[in-house]
Amino acid sequence: MKKVMSILVALMVILPAFAFDVNGTFGMKEQDTPEGYQQYVGKQFKVRYASGELETWEKSGFKPKDEIISNTYTITKVTVKDVDLNGKPNKEVTVEAVQDGSNKKVKFKGYQKVSVKMGFWGDIKKWPLIGYMPIMFIEPFNEFKTQNVGKIISNPIVKDTYEVIDAYVARGSGATAALGLEVKNTRTGQTKKVLYDKKDTAPFSDALEGKYTTALIKVEKPEDSSDRYSEVKTITDAGVDKYSFNDSTINITIYGTPEQFNFILKNVSPHSLRIIWNEAAFVGLDGSTSKIMHAGVKYSQREGDQPATTVIKGAKIDDLACPTANVYYDKGSTIGYTTVGNGWKTRSMFPSEYKGKDAGEIRLMLPIQVKDVVNEYTFVFKVYYKYSHPELLNQENL
């Protein structure tokens, strides 16, 4: 039930002001007073199917069918009354309308406050919210469409441009529906549908296809080390770029994945060495610092003591380093008597969305102790975007 309550925090598209109040998809907007709803009397709208968790026609008294989806209706009456719903006070808003060009009438109702009830089998029964009724007012939608159709969308990185050829209300990615645009590639004539709030990036998704990856750009060591900086070499293994670094103490091959660093470290010194895990650290793209966990550490004990690993001379260790701040337990979602999506998960060290070619730097510091001296090796990685279709891009703008 808490999950249902939380989805109320839905981001709506910011739109220009119109002659009457509308929500982000040109539907009714919850009003502070009963009189506020009278602004909708005389306004034309179309009905559509519900999209998202907050939208529903159930318990509204109206069930749209395919043959009426394209019809236009005019609101003739809006009534607001105080009701008791599931043992709590609420306001019921009833809308009456007539089909344009006909005497057919429709009627539906919604409520101002969230009201949910757990069913016998664990299912959640919910009542419709008036501010999320799946209707679309004609006048503001047409104005929105006029403002957008014909516009050319461009991206300085991408060669192709797109022309907006249509607008519509689409199934959103969250709790509600969303505004959508149909765009056409001005070079190929290919069309695609994108969400309005993604219009500046979604049309170019094919051209910008790729993934973030890492490149080791340097290894920092203490000032008093005899070979403070040694050469970093790139090794390509099974299509993955790995990086080799060696000095008089270690020979390491390391690379980063979205979740962790993988490495093989060999002790090339004449003495045994110890990796001091409790002092190891990770610095993310935003500059925040985190402890790290390595292979064999339970997720539930990631913030606890991690004994040092000893590597005798001439030996090597195959291990990993994962920022503990990125590891979390997801409680999942409960559907009836079943919970899905729960378990331990790891957030990516890379951006979740395209943020440009160069995202910044991440750092991994591994303290290596030889005898009584601890040398802090800091591996500095550049996080960059590797494009799958560079031929579609303006290389001079990358």
N, C-alpha and C positions, 0 to 999 in steps of 0.2 A: 504494500500500500504506500510505503514511503517513496518507492520508485515512481509510482503514479503521480504523487504530489510533486516530486522533484522535476518532472518534465514540464511543469507549468512555467519554469524559467526558460522560455523559448525566445530566441532572438528573432525579431521581426525586421524585415527590410525597411529601411528609412525611405519614405516616399514623400513627394510634394504634398502640400495641403490642398484639399479639395473643398467643394461647397458643403459637404457633410462628412462626418467622421467615418473612416474605413480602417480596417486592420491591414496587416502587411500583404494580404492576398485579396484585397478589395471586398472583404466581407463585413459583417456588422462588427462594431466595436462596443465593448461593454461601456455603459454610461453610468455616471454617478447618481443620476436621478431618473425616475420614471419618465419625466418630461423629456429627458434627453433622447429617448427612443422615438419620439414623435417626428424627429427629423427624417426618418426613413420612410414615412408614409408618402406614397406617390413615386417612390424611386423604383427603377427597373433593375431586375437581377436575373441571373441564371443559376440553376442548381447544378451541382457536380457531385461526383463520388467522393467519399471521405478519403483523406490522405494523411497519414501520421497518427500517432497515438492519441492526440488531443481531439481530433476530429471524429465525429460519429453522427449517424442518423438514427441510431437505436435510441429508443425511448423518447424520440422527438415527436412521434406521431405521424411521421412522413417517411416513405421509402421511395426514393427516386428510381425510375426504370430507364432503360436505354432510350426509349422513344421520347422521353421528356427532357433529356439532358440538354438538348439544343434549344428548348423553348425559353421564351422570355416572359417574366412575370412582373406584375406591378403590385407593390405592397399597398393594401387598403386599410389595414388596421394593425396596431401594435398595442398589446395589453400587458401591463406589469402588475403582478400581485405577490403578496407575501405568502409563502408556503412553508410547511414543515417537511423536510426531505431527509429520510434516514435519521430521524430524531434530532435534526438541527435546522435552525431557521435559514431560509434561502429566499431568493427572488426568482419567480418563474416569468419568463418573457415569452409571450405567444405572438406569433407573426401570422397574419392572414394576408393572402394575395390572390390575384386572379390572373389567369393566363392571358397574355395579350392576343387580341383577335378571337377570343373565345370567352365563354362564360364559366369555364372550368376553374374551380377554386382549389387552392392548396392551403394547408395550415401546418405549422410546426412550432415547437417550443424548445427553449433552452434555458439554462440557469446561470446565475451570476457567480455562484460559489461552487467549488469542486465538491462533488458528492460521489463517493465510491462505497462499494459494499463487497465483502468477500463472500463468494458463493460457497455452496456445500463442498464442492470438489476443489476448492482453492482458487477458482477462477475469480477475476475481478470484474464486477459489474460497475459500470460508470454511466453517469447521466451527462447529456450534452451541455457544453458551455456555450452561451449565446455568442461570445466573442470568437468562437472557433467553429461556428456553423459553416458547413461546406457550400456557401453561396458566393456569388461574385456580382457586384454591382456593375452595371453596364457602363455608365457614364465615366467613372474614374478609370475603369480598365481601358476603355477606348482612348482616353487621354494619354494613359501610360503607353499604350501601343503606338499612338501617333508620335509620341516623343522619341520612341526607340527605333521603329521600323525605318530602314534606310540608312541608319548610322553605320559607319565603317569602324570596325574594331581592329586595332593593330597592336603589335608588340615589337619593340625595337630590336629584340633578339631574333625574331622569326621573320622570314622572307614573306610568307603569305599573309594576306589580310582577309577579314570576314565581314560580310554585310548582313545586318539584321533584317530578316525577311518576315518574321512573325513573332508574336508574344502569346503566352498562355499561362495558365496556372498548372503547375506540375506537382508530382509527388515529391515531397521534400526528403531530406536525409535525416531529419530529426522528428520532433513531435508534431509538426504541422506541415501543411502544404507549403509550396514556395512558388515564386514567380519564375517563369522560364522563358527563354528566347530560342528561336530557331535561327541559325546563322548559316550563311553560304560562303564557301571558299571562293574568292573572286577569281582565282586562277583555274581551279579544277571544276568548280560548280558543285562540289560535294557539300551536302548539308548535314548539320548535326544539331542536336538540342542540348542546351546548357542551362544551368540554373542562373538566374539573374545576378545573384551575388558572386558568381564565379565567372562572369562574362569576360573579365579581363585576362583570365588565365585558362579557363576550360577549353575555348576554341583551339588553343595552341597545345593541347595536351599531347597530341601525336608528335608534333615537332619537338616538344620539350621532354619527350619520354627519355627516361634514364634512371639513374640512381646515385645517391650520395655514397662516396667511398673515401678512403683515407690514403694519404701519402706521407711517409716519414720524412720530414724535412731536416731534422737535426736531432742530435743527442747531446744533452748538456750534462757535464760532470763537474765535480768540485774544482775550484781554482788551482789547488795545489797538486792536481793529478799531472803526472809526467806526459800523458797523452790525452789532454782534455777533450779534444775533438778528434774523432777518427772518421774514416770515410764510411758513408752509408751507400750500400749497393742495392739495386732493385733486382729481385728474382721473380720471374713469372712462372708459377706452378699451377697447372690445371686451370689456366685462365685467371688466376688470382695473383695480384701483385703483392709480393712479400718483400720485406726489407731486411737486409743483413748488416749487422754492425759488429765490429770486433775491436778490442784493444788488448792490453796485456793481462786483463782479468777475465773478460767474458767474450764469448762469441755467440750472438743472439740473432735469430731469425724471427721477425715479429710482423704481424699485420692486424688491422682492425676490422671487425664486422659491426653491424649495427648494434649488437648487444654487448660485445666484449672484445678484448685483445687476446689473440692466441700467439703463443711464442714457444720456441725451443731455445733454451739457454744452456750453453756448455761452459764449464769452468776450465779456462786455459791457463790459470795461474798455478804456481807451484804449491799452493795451499788450498785447504778446504774453504768454501765460502758459504755464507748463510743469506737467504732472502728473508728480510725482516718484514713479514706481511702486516703486522700491526701498525707499521709506520708508512706503508705504501699509500699512495694517494692518486686520485683522479681529478682533473679540472675540466669541466664541461665547456660547451660553447658559450654559455652565459657567464663563465668565470666562477661558478660555484664549485666547491670542493667536496669530495666524497671519499670515504674509505673504499677499499676494494676487497672483494672476496675471490678466492681462487678455487681450483678444482678440489673436490672432496669436502668443501664446506657446505653444510646444510643451509638452505634458504632461511630457515627459522633462527639460525644461529649466526647470521651474517654480520651482526654488529658485535658479536662476542670476541673473545680472545682467539687469535689465529697463530699457533706456534710457528716459529721460523722453520724454513726448509733448508737442510744442509745438503750441499752438492760437493762431493769430494773431487780432488783434482782429476781432470781428464773425463769426468762424468758429465751427464747432461740431464735436463729435466724438461718434460713436455707439459706445459701448464697454460693457464688462462688468467686474465684479470678482468673482473666485472665490477663496475661501480655499484656499491650497495644501495646508493640513493635511488637507483633505477629499478631495483627489485621490490616488488610489492605483491600482496595477496589480494586477488580479486574475488569477492564474495559471489559474483555471478548474479543471475536472475532466477527467481523462483516461479515456476510455471506449474500450478497444481501442487503435487507432492514432489516434483522433480526440480532440482537446481542445475542449471546449465551455465557454462562459461566460467565456473569458479576454478581457482587454482593459482599457483605461483606464476607470475609473469614478469617480464623484463622490458622496460621502456628502451627505446632506441637512443643511442648517443648522438644520432644524426637528426636533422630537421625532419618533422613529420610531413611537411609539404615543401614544394619547390620554393626556395628562398634566394635563387640566384646561383651562379656558378661557384663562387667561393663563399662558404658558410662560416669560415673562421677556423680556429685551432682548438684541439683538445690535447691534453697532456696526461701521461702516465708516469708517475715517479715510483721507481723500484729501489729501495735501499738494499745495497749489497755489502755485507760485512766480510772483510778479510782480516784475520787476526782480531785486533781490537779497533780497527778502523772501518767506519761505515761510509761508503761512497753512495751518494744519491744520484742514480741515473734517471734523468728525465727525458722521456721520449716524446718529442713534439710532432704531432701529426696535423697536417692540413686536411680539412674536410672539404671536398670539392665534388661538384656534380659531373658525372660522366654521361654525356649525351649519347643516345642510341642512334640519332639521325642528324649528325652534324651538317649534312648536305642541305638541310632545310633551314639552316640558321645563318644569320648575318655575322660572320666570324669576327668582323671588326668591332662589333658591339658586345662581344662576350667578355 
